[in-house]
Amino acid sequence: MTIANALRTSKTPALTFAIVGLYWGCFAAYVPELKEQIGAGDARFGLLLLGSACGLATTMWFAPVFDRWLGRWSMGVSAMLLAFAFLMPGLATTSTTFFLAMFGCGLASGLTDVIMNARVSELEAATGRPLMNANHGAFSLAYAIAAAGTGLAREASIQPAVLFAMIGAVVMVLFYRLRMKPDDAKHDGRPVSLPWGTVALCGAVVLIAFMSEAAVEAWSALHVERTLGGSAAEGALGPAMLGLTMTIGRFGGQAVSERLSDTSVILGAAGLSVVGTLCVVVAATPLIAYIGFGVMGLGISVIGPLGLALVGRMVPPSLRTVAISRTAVLGFLGFFAAPTIMGLISEGYGLRAAYAAVALLLVGLVPLVFALRGRGA
């Protein structure tokens, strides 16, 4: 299945992936400005981002119920909640208000992520084709465009709240197009319990992938600007480079997934990611850092989507949404745990040391892959 066909088959969740990518791409490029706006140091700013993790953890418990309750409207409503939530970080001027704003963003983002990943997994089951990488590619492409565009917006002194409001207006226009009926999978009446071992292993794979991705999203602009002396526009190219190469990697991964096993792709991608991360660690100029971020993006791009695809295929259909919600939340916690950990390491040892820790984290994918193979992945 070509990339175009995959996106056409899953056009509604792909559009939702793009919306989420727009918001987080803007947020990543605005990090230096938001950090200065609330007057927080590295460690405190990283801790404040835990507000997102708290909101995301809350999502795990009610996302499946929310999805069943709203049915075909669940993706549209969650996208609207995301639009309202992202107005808040741009308006926050104190640590408390920023923490609460990030809680709302984590809650809405996690809810949207669970629902759109569940819809893609259902489509994969119905068509018998891999679709996850193409949809996550839509996220990455939107993320890259948003990050680069936000760099120009910062140079033009456009405030974060204004840009977030503009994206929200687009979401409102697209609301009706986000309707999609969920698959009403039924079990055969026998008691079926959630296979927590499989969920935990797949969740750990997604966690490592998204922690690595978040390390670039939240701190790459600051690394380029502060450690390497780049301008605001040059700083925005850090997350933009990640988004661009993750787009290439995920769209390319759509084709690779048709030919190789998911676990083999994850192993190869992990090795590539480690090489890119080490380039970031030793970079002396923004150009070398961009190369490192780009190689990282190519590698980590396919790991998270494949972890979510694996759990969707390894559990009974009646448990798919619940399993994906648990796996997604475990994984997406990485988006918010990583900036906090990066901030703490950076405060004490600098951002080079923080990225070295990311390289060590990526090596942890190897034993997880072999454990999944032992379960029949």
N, C-alpha and C positions, 0 to 999 in steps of 0.2 A: 504494500500500500504506500503510495507516494505521500509526501508531506502535505500537499494540497488536498489529497483525498482524505487523509487523516483529519485535517482541520475541518474539512467540509462535513465529514461524518459526525464530528463532535463540535459543531460550530457554536452552540450555546455555551457549554462550559469553557470553550476556548476564549470566547469573548469575556467571560468572567475572569479567567486567568489573566487576560490582558489588563483588565481594570485593576486587579490587585497589584500587578506589576507596575502600573503607572503610579500608584500611591507610594509603594515602597521605593521606587526609583527616585521620586521627588524627595522623599524623606531622607534617603541616604545622602543625596547631594546637599541637602540643607543641614546635615548634622553639625558642621562647624558653627553655623549661624545659630541654630537652636541651642547648642551648648553654651555659646556666648550670651544668648538672650536670657538664660536663667542663671548665668554666672556660676556654673558648676565645673569642678576639676574633672580629670579623667575618671578617677575612681568613683566619685559621686555620680557623674553622668551615667557610667556603666551600671551602677546600682539602681538609678532611676529607671533605666530601661527594663528592669525587672517588673515594672508595672505591666508591661506587655505580656511577660511570662505568666503573671498572675491571672490576667484576663484570658490568656490562651488556655491555661489549665482549667479554668472554669468551663470553657467551651466543651471539653471532653465529655462532661456529664449531661449536657442538655442538647448538644448538636443533633443527635439522632432523633430525639423527641421533636425538636423544632422542625426538622426536615419532614417527619411524618405529618406533623400538624399542618404545615403550610403547603405541603405537596408541591405542585408545579410552580408555586410562587416563592419557594424557599430561597432560590439563588438570587432572585431579584430583590427580595426584602433584605437579605444579608448584605448585598452590595450597597443598598441604600444606607443601612446601618454603618457600613464602612465609610461611606461618604460623609456622614454626619460626624463620625468619630474622628476623622482626620482633620476636621476643622480645629480641633482643640489643641494639638501640639503647637501649631503656629501662633496661637493666642496666649499660650502659657508663659508666664514671666517669673514664676517661683518654682522651686523644686517640688512642692506639694501638688500644685496644679499640673505640672508636667507629668508627675507620676500617675495622677488620676487620668490624664489625657492618654497616656500610653496604655493604661489598663483598658480603656475603652477601645483603643486601636487593636490591642491584642485580642480582645473579646470578639470584635467584629471581623477581624482578619481570620482568626481561627475558625469561626463559624462558617465564613465563606469558603475557606480552604477545605474543610471537611466535606461540605456539600458538593463543591465542584469536583473534588477528587473522587467522591462516591459516584457521581454521574458518569465520569470517564471510565471508572472501573466497570460499571454496569454496561456501558457501551462496548468495552473490551470483551466482556462475557457474551454479549449478544452477537457481536460481529466475528469473534474469534481472532481479532487483530490487535496488535499493540498500538495504543493511542496515547499513552501517558506522556512519553517524551515530547510528542508534537504539541500537546497542550501546555506542558511546562515550558516549551520553547516559546509559546505565545506570551507567557509571563515574562520570560527573559528579554524578548524583543521589546516589549512595552517598557520594561524596567530600564533597558539601555537607552531608549529614546527619551524617557522621562529624566533619567540622570543627566544626560548630555544637555537636554533642553533646560533643566533646572540650573545648570552651570551658567548658561547664558542669562537666565532670569536673575540669578544672583548678581551677575555683572551689571545688570540693568536695575538693580536695587528693588526688585519685586519681592514683596514680603511673602513668607511661607503661607500664611492664611489665605492670601489672595489666590495663589496658584492652586492650593488644595480646593478652594471654593470653585474654581474654574473646572477642575476635574469632576467635582460633585455635580455640576450642572450637566456635564456630559453623561454621567451615570443616570441622572433623572430622565434624560431623553431616551436612553437605552433600556429603561426599566422593563418595558413591555416585551422586549426581545429576549429577556433573560428567563422566560418561562420554560420549564422543562419538567415533564412528569417523571417522577422516580419510578424505578422498577419495583413492582410489588412482588418480590420473591417470597415464596412461602416454603416452610420446611414440611417434612413429611409426617409430622406429629410426634416423632421421637424426640426426647430431650436432647438438646444440643448445647454444649457449653462452649464458650469462647476459648480457643486454643491460645492461652496467654503466652506460652513459650514462643510460638511463631510470631505473635504480635510483638513481644519484647525484642526478639532478634531483628525483625524488620524495622521496628521503631528505633532500635539502636543504629541501624544502617542509615536511616533517614536523619536521625539526630546528628550523627557525625557529618553527613553531607551538608546539612543546613547550618550547623555550627560554623563550618568552614566558609560557607557562602556568606553568612552573617558577619564573619570577621572582616570580610572585604567590604560588604555593604556599609557597615557602621563606622569603620575605622580607616578605610583606604583613602578617603579624601583628606582626613586629618594627617595620615602618614605622609602623603605626598606634599601637603602644604607645610606641615611642621617639621618633619624629619628631613625631608628632601628639599625644602624651600620653594615649593611650587606656589602658583597663584590660585585664586578661587576657581577659575575655569580649568586650570590644570588639575586641581584636586578633584573636581567633578569627573574628570576623565578616568579616575581609578574605578569607581563603581560602574561607569559607563562601559569601560573595557571589559569588566566582568560580565555585565549584562549582554554585551555583543557576542563574546566568545561562548557564553552559556547558550545563547540562541543558536549559534552554529553547532555547538556540541549536541544540543537536544534535538535539533532537526536532523543532524547527522545520525544521532543515536536512534532515531525512528527507523532508519534503514538498517543500522547494525543489529538492532533487536530482532529483525526478521531473520537474521542469519546465525547469530551466536546466542548462547544461553545468557540469561540475565546475570548469573553469578560470574561468568567469565568477563562480561563487560564491566561489572563493578570492580573486579580485581585490576583490570587494565587501567580503568579510570582512576583508581586510587593511586597507582604508581605515577601517573601523569600529574595528578594533583600535588603530590609530594614534591616533585621537581619544580613545579610552578611556585609553590610556597617558599621553597628554599631560594629561588630567584628574588622574591620579595625581601627575604631576610637580608641578603647580601647587597641589594641594590644601592648604588651610590648616586643615581640620577633618577628623575621621574620616568625616563624612557625604559630603563631596566625594570623598574617597578611595574610599568604597564605591561611589559612582556610577561612578567611573573603572574600578574593578575589575570592576564589572558590565558596563559597555560593552565592556571588554576581553574578558570571558568570552563575550559574545554573538558577537564577531568571531572570536576564535581558536578557538572551539569546533568549527567545521566544517573548519578548514584541515587539521589533522593527519589526521582520518579520511578526508578526500577524497584526501590524498596517498597513503595506504595503499591506498585503493580503486583509484586510478589505476594503481598498479604491478601490482596483482592482475589488472587487465584488460588491461594492455599487454604482458604476458609470456605465453609458452606455458603451458598448464595444468600440464605436468609440472615446470615451474620455479617454480610459484606460491609454494610454501612457502619455498623457498630465497630467492626474490626478496623476499618479505615479511620474512623474517628479516633480510636485509641492510638493507632499507629501514627496518624498525622499529628496528634497533639504531642505525643512523645517526641516526634521528629521536629515539629515546629517550635518546641521549647528551645531548640538549639538556636533559633533566630534571636532569642532574647537572652539565653544564658551566655552565649558567646560574647556579645558586647560587654556584659558585666565582667566576665572573666578577663577579656582583653583589657578592659579599663583597669582592673586591679593589677594585672601583670605590667601594663604600661606605666602605671603610676610608680611602681617600684623599680622596673628594669628597662623600660622603653618599649616602643612598638616593635622593634626588631625581635626582641625576646618573645613578645606576644605571638608574632607570626611563626616563630620557631616551635612554640607550643602547638600551633595548629598543624604543623607538619607531623609532629608526634601523634596527634589525635587521628590523623588520616591513616597512619599505619595500623591503627586498631581495627580497620575494616577487614583485614585479612582473616583473623580468627572468626569473625562474625560470618563471613562468607562460607567458610568451611563448616560452621555449625548449621547454617541454612541448608547446605548440600546434604548434610546428614539427615535432615528432615524431608528430603525429597525435592528441594527447590531446583 
